[in-house]
Amino acid sequence: MSAHQLASIINLILNESSSAECLHDALDQFAEICSEVSGIVPDSSFDGWAEDTFLDSGMAINPQAAAYCIKDYQRSVIFIRGVYAAIKSAQERFENTPITILYAGCGPFATLLLPLLCKFKSGELDIHLLDIHQQSLNSVKQLITYFDFNHHTVKLLQGDACKYQHSTTLHVIIAETMQKSLEQEPQFAVTANLAPQLVPQGIFIPQKIEVELCLAHLENEKEWFKLCGHIDSGELIKAGKRHSLGTIFTLLPDQASIQMSEASRNKDTSALELGSQIVRIPSVDKLESYDVLMFTRIQVFEQYHLKDYEADLTLPHKCHDLSPLKCGAAYRVCYQLGNYPRFDLSEV
Ligand SMILES: C[S@@+](CC[C@H](N)C(=O)[O-])C[C@H]1O[C@@H](n2cnc3c(N)ncnc32)[C@H](O)[C@@H]1O
């Protein structure tokens, strides 16, 4: 693939009027060439977790599974557009200096940044790509040469983003080390460690992640989404079809390290926990017919959002801990840190 072809792929991805089909084709084309060059083939279930790395703060998925993230098409499109807008915005905020970018958890294709390099001249960016898996970094190295990006300043770093300390402050940090409902992967711990390393006015991507607990009818909502292509949570709540039990967690980069320092140990399980709160099951007609769902919403950068059902990352997570539903029952909800981060709900 020539630089010219990669440029047309990225132009298509950035073009807000591209159809979903064109966007999928463009991402598939990029993934195919990356696989040919690196030998890493996207595979969501590669070897049953065999090459995943279990860290103190969560699981780092293996390079094949990380490559597969590109197939969460809307996620990839919105993140790539958000990253591009963020770098442009950083160039306006920090004039006459190369924009220093740390991309933590870049995976084998560095999907959220690599295709954008055609949009920048050498010297404009100072890029640092970090991953726990050396195999991913080897892949990215081959891709940089293949796409003829060696004129850009790119450093490859193997390490744990939950502990990594950069030698200078950074203008932009990109981290997508997450699954829906912030389960399993270390997004929170990565954010808490890296966000304080930004310069004032620096940009952390994603800018905000919110998890809301709701009563809703999962199958009906999936059907509506298939029919309409979008779901407006506010309208569903107004229409009485969905009932919010509350926002159970908000991850804002500039607050994450404070939240981390305020985490407390659960007396019974000794797990490190954040933001414990109480939710109560409301009195709702046909309560037993509802599912309890966790919705994850992501603001990548400014207007670039991922809403309910739009991406694998924002599919609702069905929560069985509250079954059978009892009107008036109260639950303590907290976000548990450790090697398998997750929300814990227990009746009080
Ligand atoms: C969900 S994949 C995303 C890959 C790529 N950024 C993308 O968007 O397509 C997460 C990546 O982060 C890496 N990772 C997860 N936790 C990490 C950590 N604590 N330190 C360094 N890398 C990590 C994994 O190895 C994997 O490559």
The ligand as an SDF file (V2000), in Angstrom:
LIG
                    3D

 27 29  0  0  0  0  0  0  0  0999 V2000
   -8.0050   -2.7110   24.2330 C   0  0  0  0  0  0  0  0  0  0  0  0
   -6.3970   -2.8640   23.4910 S   0  0  0  0  0  0  0  0  0  0  0  0
   -6.3940   -1.4210   22.4700 C   0  0  0  0  0  0  0  0  0  0  0  0
   -5.3480   -1.4360   21.3910 C   0  0  0  0  0  0  0  0  0  0  0  0
   -5.2480   -0.1400   20.5630 C   0  0  0  0  0  0  0  0  0  0  0  0
   -4.9800    1.0020   21.4110 N   0  0  0  0  0  0  0  0  0  0  0  0
   -6.5290    0.1340   19.8040 C   0  0  0  0  0  0  0  0  0  0  0  0
   -7.2480    1.0410   20.2040 O   0  0  0  0  0  0  0  0  0  0  0  0
   -6.8280   -0.5550   18.8450 O   0  0  0  0  0  0  0  0  0  0  0  0
   -5.4030   -2.4380   24.8850 C   0  0  0  0  0  0  0  0  0  0  0  0
   -3.8970   -2.4660   24.6730 C   0  0  0  0  0  0  0  0  0  0  0  0
   -3.3220   -1.9220   25.8400 O   0  0  0  0  0  0  0  0  0  0  0  0
   -2.2540   -2.7270   26.2920 C   0  0  0  0  0  0  0  0  0  0  0  0
   -2.2420   -2.5630   27.7550 N   0  0  0  0  0  0  0  0  0  0  0  0
   -3.2390   -2.8290   28.6200 C   0  0  0  0  0  0  0  0  0  0  0  0
   -2.8650   -2.5080   29.8630 N   0  0  0  0  0  0  0  0  0  0  0  0
   -1.6200   -2.0160   29.7800 C   0  0  0  0  0  0  0  0  0  0  0  0
   -0.7090   -1.4900   30.7320 C   0  0  0  0  0  0  0  0  0  0  0  0
   -1.0220   -1.4190   32.0160 N   0  0  0  0  0  0  0  0  0  0  0  0
    0.4800   -1.0600   30.2930 N   0  0  0  0  0  0  0  0  0  0  0  0
    0.8180   -1.1120   28.9760 C   0  0  0  0  0  0  0  0  0  0  0  0
   -0.0060   -1.6000   28.0400 N   0  0  0  0  0  0  0  0  0  0  0  0
   -1.2130   -2.0400   28.4310 C   0  0  0  0  0  0  0  0  0  0  0  0
   -2.5860   -4.1230   25.8290 C   0  0  0  0  0  0  0  0  0  0  0  0
   -1.4010   -4.8770   25.7130 O   0  0  0  0  0  0  0  0  0  0  0  0
   -3.2540   -3.8210   24.4840 C   0  0  0  0  0  0  0  0  0  0  0  0
   -2.3130   -3.7340   23.4740 O   0  0  0  0  0  0  0  0  0  0  0  0
  1  2  1  0
  2  3  1  0
  2 10  1  0
  3  4  1  0
  4  5  1  0
  5  6  1  0
  5  7  1  0
  7  8  2  0
  7  9  1  0
 10 11  1  0
 11 12  1  0
 11 26  1  0
 12 13  1  0
 13 14  1  0
 13 24  1  0
 14 15  1  0
 14 23  1  0
 15 16  2  0
 16 17  1  0
 17 18  1  0
 17 23  2  0
 18 19  1  0
 18 20  2  0
 20 21  1  0
 21 22  2  0
 22 23  1  0
 24 25  1  0
 24 26  1  0
 26 27  1  0
M  CHG  2   2   1   9  -1
M  END
$$$$
